[in-house]
Amino acid sequence: MATKHGLGRGLDALIQDAAAQSSAPARSGVLRIPVDRIRRSPWQPRRSFEQEALAELARSIREHGVLQPLLVRPSGDGYELIAGERRLRAAAEAGLKDVPVVVMTAADNDSALLTLVENLQREDLNPLEEAEGYRMLAERFNMTQEQIADRVAKSRPAVANALRLLDLPEEVRKLIASGDLSAGHAKALLGLTMPGEQILLAHRAVKDGLSVRDVERLVKRAAGPGRRKKVSRDDIPEQHMAHLSDRLHQHFGTSIRLYSSRTLANGRKVKGCLEIDFYSPEELTRILEIMGVRIE
């Protein structure tokens, strides 16, 4: 791969390499290309851009211009962006008609890899964007977690923990993407095995302003050794039990654990159990009211 040696050295090194390796029209250095001729890379892991920061960058560009050129490659009758999407968006917001670029000749795989790695080396991706970027590297390039970690200068456990966030329910992932939940909260929620419990505790963490340590404590309580063993499949199917538990979660708005009765070998029936969690006296009152129990 022609560009492999530049992947770990940052954008400045990539631009220098691009200027040296680019085709004849770009050999004179930085070119100016109309904004509307540059299209977004499909391999850009970033999905959200903070509007306030983008507006601030646009104000700076109006006053000083785009100080660092964008990195692009020829694509059809225009160009595909490799690095610099924030600057491109801010330039458009600032009303610029064209922007400075360095044109780089890169194959599809090289361009995708450069875009992913350049963005993953930044610190301002949200945890899900980072995780999605790692997933793209793994699927597109068949890279192991160790190889990904080496490319983006992170530890292998950091990459592995980030990828686990993609296993959370979509509702929880939205809270992470919006910034309502931190990566620390999300990692703590992975200690719960049921999506319904993860969703409820995620919303509770946001509503009550729970710290990561608070969430870890609640997860440990829910998944600890004191938690009763679930029913065997010989009694009520596990899938049906999970469905009932989820329905109860929705009804009571708190963590629910449902255990079915079972018949032992001697024929004696063991009673089932329904556990309902509450975290404050007010919540207990709310749950009792849902059950129709009035407290005088």
C-alpha positions as CSV (number, residue, x, y, z in Angstrom):
1,M,0.0,0.0,0.0
2,A,1.7,3.2,-1.1
3,T,0.4,5.4,1.7
4,K,0.8,2.9,4.6
5,H,3.9,4.6,6.0
6,G,2.0,7.8,6.6
7,L,-0.9,6.5,8.5
8,G,0.4,6.9,12.0
9,R,2.0,10.4,11.6
10,G,-0.9,12.8,11.5
11,L,-2.5,15.0,8.9
12,D,0.5,17.3,8.3
13,A,2.6,14.3,7.3
14,L,-0.2,13.0,5.0
15,I,-0.4,16.4,3.3
16,Q,3.3,16.4,2.7
17,D,3.3,12.9,1.3
18,A,0.3,13.8,-0.9
19,A,2.0,16.9,-2.3
20,A,5.1,14.8,-3.2
21,Q,3.1,11.9,-4.7
22,S,0.3,13.7,-6.4
23,S,-0.4,13.9,-10.1
24,A,0.9,16.6,-12.4
25,P,-1.8,19.3,-11.8
26,A,-1.1,19.2,-8.1
27,R,2.7,19.3,-8.2
28,S,2.7,23.1,-8.0
29,G,1.5,22.7,-4.4
30,V,-1.9,23.7,-2.9
31,L,-4.8,24.2,-5.3
32,R,-8.1,26.0,-4.8
33,I,-11.2,24.0,-5.7
34,P,-14.9,25.0,-5.6
35,V,-16.6,23.8,-2.4
36,D,-19.4,22.2,-4.5
37,R,-17.0,20.0,-6.3
38,I,-15.9,18.2,-3.2
39,R,-18.0,15.3,-1.8
40,R,-18.0,13.7,1.6
41,S,-16.1,10.4,2.0
42,P,-18.4,7.4,2.6
43,W,-15.8,6.2,5.1
44,Q,-16.1,9.2,7.4
45,P,-16.9,7.8,10.9
46,R,-18.1,11.1,12.2
47,R,-21.9,11.4,12.1
48,S,-22.5,14.5,14.2
49,F,-20.8,17.9,14.2
50,E,-21.2,20.3,17.2
51,Q,-22.9,23.3,15.7
52,E,-21.4,25.8,18.1
53,A,-17.9,24.7,17.4
54,L,-18.6,24.7,13.7
55,A,-20.0,28.2,13.9
56,E,-16.9,29.4,15.8
57,L,-14.6,27.8,13.1
58,A,-16.7,29.5,10.4
59,R,-16.1,32.9,12.0
60,S,-12.4,32.2,12.2
61,I,-12.4,31.2,8.5
62,R,-14.2,34.4,7.5
63,E,-11.5,36.4,9.2
64,H,-8.4,34.3,8.4
65,G,-9.4,31.9,5.7
66,V,-8.7,28.2,5.7
67,L,-5.2,27.9,7.1
68,Q,-4.7,24.2,6.6
69,P,-5.5,22.7,3.2
70,L,-7.9,19.8,2.8
71,L,-6.8,16.5,1.5
72,V,-8.8,15.1,-1.5
73,R,-8.5,12.7,-4.3
74,P,-10.0,12.8,-7.9
75,S,-13.4,11.2,-8.1
76,G,-15.6,11.4,-11.2
77,D,-15.9,15.0,-12.3
78,G,-15.0,16.3,-8.9
79,Y,-13.1,15.3,-5.8
80,E,-13.7,13.0,-2.7
81,L,-12.6,14.3,0.7
82,I,-10.0,12.3,2.6
83,A,-9.4,14.7,5.5
84,G,-10.9,18.0,6.6
85,E,-14.6,17.7,6.7
86,R,-15.1,20.2,9.6
87,R,-13.1,22.8,7.6
88,L,-15.1,22.1,4.5
89,R,-18.4,22.5,6.3
90,A,-17.2,25.6,8.1
91,A,-15.9,27.1,4.9
92,A,-19.3,26.6,3.2
93,E,-21.0,28.1,6.3
94,A,-18.6,31.1,6.0
95,G,-19.7,31.6,2.4
96,L,-16.4,30.6,0.8
97,K,-16.8,29.5,-2.8
98,D,-13.5,27.6,-2.9
99,V,-11.0,26.1,-0.5
100,P,-7.3,25.2,-0.5
101,V,-6.7,21.5,-1.1
102,V,-3.9,19.1,-1.8
103,V,-4.8,16.5,-4.4
104,M,-3.7,12.9,-3.7
105,T,-3.8,10.0,-6.0
106,A,-5.2,7.1,-3.9
107,A,-7.0,3.9,-4.6
108,D,-10.4,3.2,-2.9
109,N,-8.9,1.1,-0.1
110,D,-6.1,3.6,0.5
111,S,-8.6,6.5,0.7
112,A,-10.9,4.6,3.0
113,L,-8.1,3.7,5.3
114,L,-6.6,7.2,5.4
115,T,-10.0,8.7,6.2
116,L,-10.8,6.3,9.0
117,V,-7.4,6.4,10.6
118,E,-7.0,10.2,10.3
119,N,-10.4,10.7,12.1
120,L,-9.9,8.0,14.7
121,Q,-6.6,9.6,15.8
122,R,-8.6,12.7,16.8
123,E,-10.0,13.1,20.3
124,D,-13.3,14.7,19.4
125,L,-15.3,11.7,18.0
126,N,-18.1,10.6,20.3
127,P,-17.7,7.0,21.7
128,L,-20.1,5.5,19.2
129,E,-18.4,7.2,16.2
130,E,-15.1,5.8,17.4
131,A,-16.5,2.3,17.8
132,E,-18.1,2.5,14.4
133,G,-14.8,3.5,12.9
134,Y,-13.1,0.5,14.5
135,R,-15.8,-1.7,13.1
136,M,-15.3,-0.4,9.6
137,L,-11.6,-1.1,9.8
138,A,-12.3,-4.6,11.0
139,E,-14.9,-5.4,8.3
140,R,-13.4,-3.5,5.3
141,F,-9.8,-4.5,5.9
142,N,-10.1,-7.7,8.0
143,M,-8.0,-6.1,10.7
144,T,-7.7,-7.6,14.1
145,Q,-8.2,-5.6,17.2
146,E,-4.4,-5.6,17.7
147,Q,-3.8,-4.3,14.2
148,I,-6.5,-1.6,14.7
149,A,-4.9,-0.5,18.0
150,D,-1.5,-0.2,16.3
151,R,-2.9,1.9,13.5
152,V,-4.7,4.4,15.7
153,A,-2.1,4.4,18.6
154,K,-4.5,3.0,21.1
155,S,-4.3,-0.1,23.4
156,R,-6.0,-3.3,22.3
157,P,-8.3,-3.3,25.4
158,A,-9.4,0.3,24.5
159,V,-10.4,-0.9,21.0
160,A,-12.1,-4.0,22.4
161,N,-14.1,-2.0,25.0
162,A,-15.1,0.6,22.3
163,L,-16.4,-2.1,20.0
164,R,-18.6,-3.6,22.8
165,L,-20.6,-0.4,22.8
166,L,-22.1,-1.4,19.5
167,D,-23.8,-4.3,21.3
168,L,-26.0,-2.0,23.4
169,P,-29.6,-1.4,22.4
170,E,-30.3,1.4,19.9
171,E,-32.1,3.4,22.5
172,V,-29.0,3.4,24.7
173,R,-26.7,4.1,21.8
174,K,-28.7,7.3,21.0
175,L,-28.2,8.5,24.5
176,I,-24.4,8.0,24.1
177,A,-24.4,9.7,20.7
178,S,-26.2,12.7,22.1
179,G,-23.8,13.0,24.9
180,D,-26.4,12.3,27.6
181,L,-24.4,9.2,28.6
182,S,-20.6,8.9,28.8
183,A,-18.5,6.0,27.6
184,G,-18.0,5.2,31.2
185,H,-21.8,4.9,31.8
186,A,-22.1,2.8,28.7
187,K,-19.3,0.3,29.7
188,A,-21.0,-0.1,33.1
189,L,-24.3,-0.9,31.4
190,L,-22.6,-3.8,29.5
191,G,-22.6,-5.6,32.8
192,L,-26.3,-6.2,32.4
193,T,-27.4,-9.0,30.1
194,M,-30.9,-8.0,29.3
195,P,-31.5,-5.1,26.9
196,G,-34.6,-4.0,28.8
197,E,-32.6,-3.5,32.0
198,Q,-29.9,-1.7,30.1
199,I,-32.4,0.7,28.6
200,L,-34.2,1.4,31.9
201,L,-30.9,2.0,33.8
202,A,-29.6,4.2,31.0
203,H,-32.7,6.5,31.2
204,R,-32.5,6.5,35.0
205,A,-28.8,7.5,34.8
206,V,-29.8,10.5,32.6
207,K,-32.9,11.5,34.6
208,D,-31.3,11.3,38.0
209,G,-27.8,12.4,37.0
210,L,-26.2,9.2,38.2
211,S,-22.4,9.0,38.1
212,V,-20.5,6.2,36.5
213,R,-19.8,4.8,40.0
214,D,-23.6,4.9,40.8
215,V,-24.4,2.9,37.6
216,E,-21.6,0.4,38.4
217,R,-23.0,-0.1,41.8
218,L,-26.5,-0.7,40.5
219,V,-25.3,-3.1,37.8
220,K,-23.3,-5.0,40.4
221,R,-26.3,-5.3,42.6
222,A,-28.5,-6.6,39.7
223,A,-25.9,-9.1,38.4
224,G,-24.3,-10.1,41.7
225,P,-24.3,-13.5,43.3
226,G,-27.4,-12.7,45.3
227,R,-29.4,-12.7,42.0
228,R,-31.6,-15.8,41.8
229,K,-31.0,-18.3,39.1
230,K,-33.5,-18.2,36.2
231,V,-35.9,-21.0,35.4
232,S,-34.9,-24.0,33.5
233,R,-36.1,-24.4,29.9
234,D,-38.1,-27.4,30.9
235,D,-40.7,-25.2,32.6
236,I,-41.3,-22.0,30.7
237,P,-39.2,-21.2,27.6
238,E,-36.5,-18.7,28.3
239,Q,-37.6,-16.6,25.3
240,H,-41.1,-16.3,26.8
241,M,-39.8,-15.4,30.2
242,A,-37.6,-12.7,28.6
243,H,-40.7,-11.3,26.8
244,L,-42.7,-11.2,30.0
245,S,-39.9,-9.5,31.9
246,D,-39.6,-6.9,29.2
247,R,-43.4,-6.2,29.4
248,L,-43.1,-5.8,33.1
249,H,-40.2,-3.5,32.7
250,Q,-42.3,-1.3,30.4
251,H,-45.3,-1.4,32.8
252,F,-43.5,-0.5,36.0
253,G,-40.6,1.6,34.6
254,T,-38.0,-0.1,36.7
255,S,-35.7,-3.2,36.7
256,I,-37.7,-6.5,36.9
257,R,-36.5,-10.0,37.5
258,L,-39.0,-12.8,36.8
259,Y,-38.4,-16.4,37.8
260,S,-40.8,-19.2,36.9
261,S,-41.9,-22.1,39.2
262,R,-40.5,-25.4,38.4
263,T,-41.2,-29.0,39.3
264,L,-38.4,-31.0,41.0
265,A,-37.7,-34.7,40.5
266,N,-39.7,-35.6,43.5
267,G,-42.7,-33.9,42.2
268,R,-42.6,-31.0,44.6
269,K,-43.3,-27.6,43.0
270,V,-41.0,-24.7,43.8
271,K,-42.7,-21.3,43.8
272,G,-41.7,-18.6,41.3
273,C,-40.5,-15.2,42.2
274,L,-41.0,-11.7,40.9
275,E,-38.4,-9.1,42.0
276,I,-39.1,-5.3,41.5
277,D,-36.3,-2.8,42.1
278,F,-36.9,0.6,43.5
279,Y,-34.3,3.3,44.3
280,S,-36.1,5.7,46.6
281,P,-39.2,5.9,48.8
282,E,-40.9,8.1,46.1
283,E,-40.3,5.4,43.5
284,L,-41.7,2.7,45.8
285,T,-44.8,4.8,46.2
286,R,-45.1,5.2,42.5
287,I,-44.8,1.4,41.9
288,L,-47.4,0.6,44.6
289,E,-49.8,3.1,43.0
290,I,-49.3,1.3,39.7
291,M,-50.2,-2.0,41.5
292,G,-53.3,-0.4,42.9
293,V,-51.9,-0.3,46.5
294,R,-52.9,2.8,48.4
295,I,-50.7,4.1,51.2
296,E,-52.6,6.1,53.8
